[in-house]
Amino acid sequence: MLVIFSSQVSANITMFGDIAVQLLKMMGHSGTVPSAILAKDVPAALANLEAALGATEQQSESEKPEDENEETSFVSLSHRALPLIDLLKAAIKEDCNVQWTSNN
């Protein structure tokens, strides 16, 4: 499943469903797809997401492999969340709702 986030002030963002639901839950949402956040609730959702990502980043730093020669192609959740964070910030600036749907 893919989840498509949209707002009137930003381009659509498509994410894999498992990552999108994880980020939605970090924002304080149930993770239901489709759904939306009203403009007045977007700042709180962004604050929740950034706080949760900060905690996740600290935890993953402590779990780094000891062997520095070990190569991984892991993309952190913080990096995956950047387009969504930008969308949320744009929605806050223009006082817009944010919605998401699946493309099943």
N, C-alpha and C positions, 0 to 999 in steps of 0.2 A: 504494500500500500504506500502511496505517496500522499503527502499532505501539502496543500497549497495555501499559504498565508497571503492575505491581501488587505489593502487599505486604499483609500481614494488618493493618497498622496505619495504612494510608492509603487514600484514594480512588484509583481507577484514573486513570492519566494516558494520554491518547491523543495521539500525535504523528505527523506525516508520516514515512514510512519513511526517506527520505534523511537527515533531521535526526536521527532516532532512532539510525540506524546510525553517523552521525558522532559523536554523543555517546557511544555504546557504545564506539567505538574510542578516544575520548579517556579513557574510564574504564580502558582497558587490556584490553578484551574484544575478541574477534574480530569482533564485529558480527553474529554469527549470530542469526537470529530463527526460531523461539523458543529461549529459553535462560533462564538464571538466574544469580544470584550468591548464594552462601551467606552467611549472616549474618556469619561471621567474616571474609569478604573485602570486605564493603560499605565499611568505613572506608577501605581502600586505594583502592577504586574512586572514592569521593567525593574523596579527596585528589588522585588523578590527574586527575579531571574538573575540579576547581577550578584546578589548576595549568595544565592545557591551556587552559582558558577565559581565564585571566589572560594567558597568552602570546598568545592569539588577539585579546584585547581590545587589548593594546598594539600589535599589528601593525595592527589596523584603525584605531586612532587615528592612526597615521602615514599612512594611506591616505585620510584624509578629503578630500573635494573642496575645492579652493581657493575656489570660488565659493560663498559662504555663502548666496546667494539661491536656490541649487539645492535644491529640495525633494525629499526621498526618503521613501518609505514602507518603508524597510528596517527589519526587526526583527532586532536582533543575536542571535547564537547564545547569548550570555550570558543574554539575556532569555528566549529560548526554553527554556533549560535550567533556569530557576528552579523550575518545578513538580517536575522530576526531582530537583533538589538537595534540595528539601523532603522528597520521598518517601524519598530515601536517608538524610537526617538522622533522620527518624522511624523508619526501619528500624534504624538504629544504636542509637537510644535504647531501642528495645524488643527488640533482638537478633533481628531477623527477616530472612528471605531476601527477595530481590527477584527477580521474574521478569517476562518479557515475551513477548508473542505477537503474531502478526499477525492481522488480521481478514479475510484473503483469502476 
